[in-house]
Amino acid sequence: MWPFVDEHAFWVWADDADAELIEQDEDVMLHDPAGLTLLLGAAEDSGCPKQRYCAAVLHDYSRRIVGWQLSDAYSALQAAAALASTSHEAGVRRWADYVTRLFSYLSDAGPVNRADAEQMAKDLLTGPAERLKVQVAPGEKHWQCAESDSYPTYLYVDRRTGAYRMTRPRPLSGQELSTLRRDRVR
């Protein structure tokens, strides 16, 4: 739930470099469709003390919305990206391009080669690119992409259709992979 009662309360927080929200996971509290345009406004404002922070939250939340297929937030994310595409701030325009690429993973159908699977992993998983592992999954029908950390997220991409599914905290078995169908994955 969006932690601010109104736009003014958000800007009071954003304009104070030392202001913190009460919760430990402040960035997750900001993951709400109601705040996307405000986060975008702060990310676009070079005079905002939390410009970079709000830009990072936008990036992370966008990845989460599309990666975990939180369809109730799609329209708000698309609207914010449309606004961002005309921004004077180059970083904000790059974020709009990133969101467009994320949404292409939901709609583009067709074969996915290793390079495309690696790009999907970079875009949809949280770890740095050098910590991502992309390999053919058991059964050879999917790319298995994973972060190499103690609580990894796994991304499975159908090599033939491009449909994907994310799981945590363990990889899917060959039996589980054989039950994935396109309509369940995407």
TIVEXDO-273230 format. One line per field, with one value per residue (C-alpha): residue number from 0; residue in one letter; x, y, z. Coordinates in pm, whole numbers, plus 32768, in hexadecimal, padded with zeros to 4 digits. Example, Ala and Ser with C-alpha at 12.3 -4.5 7.8 and 13.67 -1.06 7.14 Angstrom:
<rs>
nr <- c(0 / 1)
rest <- c(a / s)
east <- c(84CE / 8557)
north <- c(7E3E / 7F96)
up <- c(830C / 82CA)
</rs>
This chain:
<rs>
nr <- c(0 / 1 / 2 / 3 / 4 / 5 / 6 / 7 / 8 / 9 / 10 / 11 / 12 / 13 / 14 / 15 / 16 / 17 / 18 / 19 / 20 / 21 / 22 / 23 / 24 / 25 / 26 / 27 / 28 / 29 / 30 / 31 / 32 / 33 / 34 / 35 / 36 / 37 / 38 / 39 / 40 / 41 / 42 / 43 / 44 / 45 / 46 / 47 / 48 / 49 / 50 / 51 / 52 / 53 / 54 / 55 / 56 / 57 / 58 / 59 / 60 / 61 / 62 / 63 / 64 / 65 / 66 / 67 / 68 / 69 / 70 / 71 / 72 / 73 / 74 / 75 / 76 / 77 / 78 / 79 / 80 / 81 / 82 / 83 / 84 / 85 / 86 / 87 / 88 / 89 / 90 / 91 / 92 / 93 / 94 / 95 / 96 / 97 / 98 / 99 / 100 / 101 / 102 / 103 / 104 / 105 / 106 / 107 / 108 / 109 / 110 / 111 / 112 / 113 / 114 / 115 / 116 / 117 / 118 / 119 / 120 / 121 / 122 / 123 / 124 / 125 / 126 / 127 / 128 / 129 / 130 / 131 / 132 / 133 / 134 / 135 / 136 / 137 / 138 / 139 / 140 / 141 / 142 / 143 / 144 / 145 / 146 / 147 / 148 / 149 / 150 / 151 / 152 / 153 / 154 / 155 / 156 / 157 / 158 / 159 / 160 / 161 / 162 / 163 / 164 / 165 / 166 / 167 / 168 / 169 / 170 / 171 / 172 / 173 / 174 / 175 / 176 / 177 / 178 / 179 / 180 / 181 / 182 / 183 / 184 / 185)
rest <- c(m / w / p / f / v / d / e / h / a / f / w / v / w / a / d / d / a / d / a / e / l / i / e / q / d / e / d / v / m / l / h / d / p / a / g / l / t / l / l / l / g / a / a / e / d / s / g / c / p / k / q / r / y / c / a / a / v / l / h / d / y / s / r / r / i / v / g / w / q / l / s / d / a / y / s / a / l / q / a / a / a / a / l / a / s / t / s / h / e / a / g / v / r / r / w / a / d / y / v / t / r / l / f / s / y / l / s / d / a / g / p / v / n / r / a / d / a / e / q / m / a / k / d / l / l / t / g / p / a / e / r / l / k / v / q / v / a / p / g / e / k / h / w / q / c / a / e / s / d / s / y / p / t / y / l / y / v / d / r / r / t / g / a / y / r / m / t / r / p / r / p / l / s / g / q / e / l / s / t / l / r / r / d / r / v / r)
east <- c(8000 / 8084 / 810D / 80B3 / 7F5D / 7F81 / 8072 / 80EA / 8153 / 821B / 82D3 / 8320 / 83C8 / 8475 / 84FE / 859E / 86DE / 86D0 / 855E / 8513 / 83D3 / 838C / 83A8 / 84F1 / 84AC / 8465 / 849E / 839B / 82A0 / 82CA / 8268 / 8106 / 805C / 7FD1 / 812F / 81C5 / 8191 / 8211 / 8348 / 8372 / 8356 / 8464 / 8544 / 8520 / 8570 / 86E7 / 86B3 / 8608 / 86E9 / 864D / 8660 / 8743 / 868F / 853B / 85CD / 8654 / 8501 / 8457 / 8547 / 8523 / 83A8 / 8387 / 8453 / 837A / 8230 / 8287 / 8363 / 8264 / 814A / 808F / 7F8E / 7EC3 / 7FE5 / 8022 / 7F4E / 7FEA / 8147 / 80FB / 806C / 819F / 8285 / 81C3 / 81FC / 836A / 83A3 / 837D / 8452 / 8570 / 863A / 86FF / 86FC / 8582 / 8564 / 864A / 8560 / 8439 / 84FB / 8543 / 83D0 / 837D / 847A / 83E7 / 8289 / 830D / 835C / 81E9 / 8179 / 828C / 826F / 8379 / 84C3 / 85B1 / 8727 / 882C / 8873 / 86FF / 86E0 / 880C / 876A / 8625 / 86E7 / 8799 / 864D / 8573 / 865E / 86F0 / 885A / 8978 / 89B2 / 8AF8 / 8A3C / 8936 / 894D / 8895 / 8887 / 87A3 / 86B0 / 8670 / 8599 / 8643 / 8500 / 8550 / 8669 / 86A9 / 872C / 878D / 8833 / 8957 / 8904 / 887F / 870E / 8708 / 85ED / 85D4 / 8555 / 84E1 / 84B9 / 8418 / 851D / 8413 / 830C / 83B8 / 82B4 / 8350 / 8318 / 83D6 / 83F7 / 849E / 8558 / 85AE / 85CB / 84B1 / 84EA / 84DD / 8383 / 8306 / 8398 / 82E4 / 8196 / 81CC / 80E1 / 80E4 / 7F99 / 8012 / 8167 / 8102)
north <- c(8000 / 8157 / 81F6 / 8362 / 83FE / 84EF / 8580 / 868F / 8589 / 84D3 / 8610 / 866C / 8518 / 8527 / 8685 / 8623 / 855D / 84DA / 847C / 830C / 8248 / 8183 / 8029 / 7F73 / 7F1D / 807F / 8035 / 7F1E / 800B / 80E5 / 7FC5 / 8036 / 8096 / 81CD / 825C / 8219 / 8378 / 841A / 833E / 8399 / 850B / 84ED / 841F / 8530 / 8650 / 8692 / 876A / 8656 / 85C0 / 846B / 8475 / 8345 / 8285 / 82BA / 8255 / 8114 / 80C9 / 80FF / 800F / 7F03 / 7F20 / 7F11 / 7DD1 / 7D42 / 7D9F / 7CFC / 7BE3 / 7B64 / 7BBE / 7CA8 / 7CFB / 7DE4 / 7EDC / 7EC5 / 7FF1 / 80D6 / 806B / 809D / 81F6 / 825D / 81D9 / 829E / 83DC / 8383 / 8351 / 84CA / 8533 / 862B / 8543 / 843D / 8341 / 8354 / 831C / 81EB / 8169 / 818F / 80C1 / 7FBC / 7FA2 / 7F7A / 7E5E / 7DBC / 7DC3 / 7D2C / 7BF1 / 7BCE / 7BF7 / 7B87 / 7A1D / 7959 / 78A7 / 7929 / 78F9 / 7906 / 7A7B / 7ACE / 79F2 / 7AA4 / 7BF8 / 7B81 / 7B09 / 7C59 / 7D10 / 7C30 / 7BB4 / 7C91 / 7C26 / 7CCB / 7C3C / 7B97 / 7AC9 / 7A45 / 78E6 / 7882 / 7716 / 761D / 758E / 741C / 73A1 / 74A0 / 7562 / 768D / 7777 / 7775 / 78C1 / 78F5 / 79E6 / 7956 / 79BB / 7919 / 7953 / 7948 / 798A / 78A5 / 7910 / 7808 / 7874 / 778C / 7775 / 774D / 784D / 7947 / 7912 / 792A / 78DF / 7948 / 7872 / 7888 / 7801 / 76BE / 7656 / 7594 / 7421 / 7382 / 72FC / 7458 / 74ED / 73ED / 7465 / 75D3 / 7637 / 777C / 77F3 / 77AE / 784A / 7996)
up <- c(8000 / 7F9D / 80DD / 8092 / 80CF / 7FAB / 7EAD / 7F9D / 809F / 7F95 / 7F2D / 8097 / 80B6 / 7F61 / 7F9B / 80E8 / 80B3 / 8218 / 8223 / 824D / 8258 / 8393 / 82F8 / 82CA / 815D / 80ED / 7F7D / 7F83 / 8025 / 7EF1 / 7E0C / 7DCD / 7C86 / 7D31 / 7D53 / 7BFD / 7B72 / 7CB1 / 7CB2 / 7B44 / 7B97 / 7CA1 / 7BBA / 7AB4 / 7BA3 / 7BAF / 7CE4 / 7DAA / 7EB7 / 7E7C / 7CFF / 7CDC / 7DEC / 7D49 / 7BF7 / 7C93 / 7D31 / 7BDE / 7B36 / 7C41 / 7C55 / 7AD9 / 7AD3 / 7BE6 / 7B3D / 79F1 / 7A75 / 7B6F / 7A7F / 7B6B / 7A60 / 7B40 / 7B2B / 79B2 / 794D / 7A54 / 79EC / 787B / 78C0 / 798A / 7877 / 7771 / 783C / 786A / 76F6 / 76BF / 77E9 / 77D1 / 78B7 / 77F2 / 7911 / 7925 / 77AD / 77D0 / 78DF / 77ED / 76EB / 77F7 / 784D / 76DC / 76C6 / 77FF / 776B / 7628 / 76F1 / 7736 / 75CF / 74E1 / 747E / 73CD / 73FC / 7507 / 74D3 / 75E9 / 75B8 / 75D4 / 770C / 77A3 / 775F / 77FC / 792E / 794D / 7935 / 7A0E / 7B1F / 7C2D / 7C37 / 7B7C / 7A21 / 7A86 / 7B8C / 7A99 / 7A11 / 78D3 / 7867 / 77BF / 78C1 / 78EC / 77CD / 76E5 / 769F / 7780 / 77D3 / 7949 / 79C4 / 7B2E / 7C1B / 7CDA / 7E3C / 7F78 / 7F20 / 7DA5 / 7CB6 / 7B89 / 7A36 / 793E / 77D5 / 76D9 / 75C4 / 74B6 / 751E / 7605 / 7716 / 786E / 79DB / 7B11 / 7C4A / 7D9A / 7E67 / 7DAF / 7C43 / 7BA2 / 7B70 / 7A18 / 7A6F / 7AD4 / 7995 / 78BF / 794B / 78EF / 77DB / 771C / 77B0 / 7912 / 78DC / 7848)
</rs>
